[in-house]
Structures are given as C-alpha cells and as structure tokens.
Amino acid sequence: MNEWRGWLISVDSKHPGDGQPVSQLYAARIANPEEAMTAVKEYANVSNEHMRVLVEISVSHLRALKVPDGKVGRIESVSKH
C-alpha cells in the first residue's frame, strides 16, 4: 500500500444545541484504517458518534488536501449559492 494509504472518514453526530445531525468529513493519511479511525476520533474530539470509512484515497490526493503524513485533516464543505 505504498501509493494508496489514506482514507476519507465520515463522522455523524448530533449538534449540541438542537439535536440535529451534523456530518463532517475527514481525511486521514494513515495506512491502517483502524488507526485512522482512532486518529479522527481524537482529532475531532468525538466519542460514540457514527463513524465510517467512505473510501481509500491516494497519497497524491492527500497531498492536494494538505494532509501531512500520519495526520488527519478536516475536509471543508463548499457552500452552495
């Protein structure tokens, strides 16, 4: 898994104020998916939320997202106008 060693991970949780579901997307540049999930949990400071790996992505994509090796980054959504 030289080139393919990252994950897009979705975290669904409830908004603290109104209980509405909130979804966030994270990129983890960590080869092992379990370690990537743990890193996202720590990075996002979440517990007991629904987390799932969406897709395995390449290092070149992670570089484009500016996620350093062994780290996690949050994917910002683009608002629709």
C-alpha positions as CSV (number, residue, x, y, z in Angstrom):
1,M,0.0,0.0,0.0
2,N,2.7,2.5,-1.0
3,E,0.6,4.9,-3.0
4,W,-2.8,4.0,-1.5
5,R,-2.6,4.8,2.1
6,G,-5.2,7.2,3.2
7,W,-8.9,7.3,4.0
8,L,-11.9,9.6,3.8
9,I,-13.9,9.1,7.0
10,S,-17.3,10.4,7.7
11,V,-18.4,11.3,11.3
12,D,-22.1,11.8,12.0
13,S,-23.0,13.3,15.3
14,K,-25.8,15.5,16.9
15,H,-25.5,19.2,17.1
16,P,-25.2,20.1,20.8
17,G,-27.9,22.8,20.7
18,D,-30.8,21.4,18.7
19,G,-30.0,17.7,18.4
20,Q,-29.9,17.9,14.6
21,P,-27.5,15.5,12.9
22,V,-24.2,17.0,11.8
23,S,-21.9,15.3,9.3
24,Q,-18.2,16.0,9.0
25,L,-15.7,14.6,6.5
26,Y,-12.1,13.9,7.5
27,A,-9.0,12.8,5.5
28,A,-6.6,10.6,7.4
29,R,-3.1,10.0,5.9
30,I,-2.6,6.8,7.9
31,A,-2.3,3.4,6.3
32,N,-4.2,1.3,8.8
33,P,-7.9,2.0,8.7
34,E,-8.5,1.3,12.5
35,E,-5.6,3.6,13.4
36,A,-7.1,6.2,11.0
37,M,-10.5,6.0,12.7
38,T,-8.9,6.4,16.2
39,A,-6.9,9.4,14.9
40,V,-10.0,11.0,13.5
41,K,-11.8,10.4,16.8
42,E,-9.0,12.2,18.7
43,Y,-8.7,15.0,16.1
44,A,-12.4,15.7,16.0
45,N,-12.8,15.2,19.8
46,V,-15.8,13.0,19.3
47,S,-17.0,9.8,21.1
48,N,-19.8,7.4,20.4
49,E,-20.6,9.1,17.1
50,H,-21.3,7.0,14.0
51,M,-18.0,6.8,12.0
52,R,-17.4,5.1,8.8
53,V,-14.6,4.8,6.2
54,L,-16.0,6.1,2.9
55,V,-13.1,5.5,0.5
56,E,-9.4,4.7,0.3
57,I,-7.5,7.6,-1.3
58,S,-4.1,8.0,-2.7
59,V,-1.2,9.9,-1.2
60,S,-1.3,12.4,-4.1
61,H,-4.9,13.2,-3.2
62,L,-4.0,13.6,0.5
63,R,-1.1,16.0,-0.5
64,A,-3.6,18.0,-2.6
65,L,-5.8,18.2,0.6
66,K,-2.6,19.3,2.5
67,V,-2.8,16.4,5.0
68,P,0.7,15.6,6.3
69,D,1.9,12.0,6.7
70,G,0.4,10.4,9.8
71,K,-2.1,13.2,10.3
72,V,-5.8,14.0,10.0
73,G,-7.4,16.9,8.3
74,R,-11.0,18.1,8.2
75,I,-12.5,18.5,4.7
76,E,-14.3,21.8,4.5
77,S,-17.5,21.8,2.6
78,V,-18.2,24.2,-0.1
79,S,-21.5,26.1,0.4
80,K,-23.9,26.1,-2.5
81,H,-25.0,29.5,-3.8
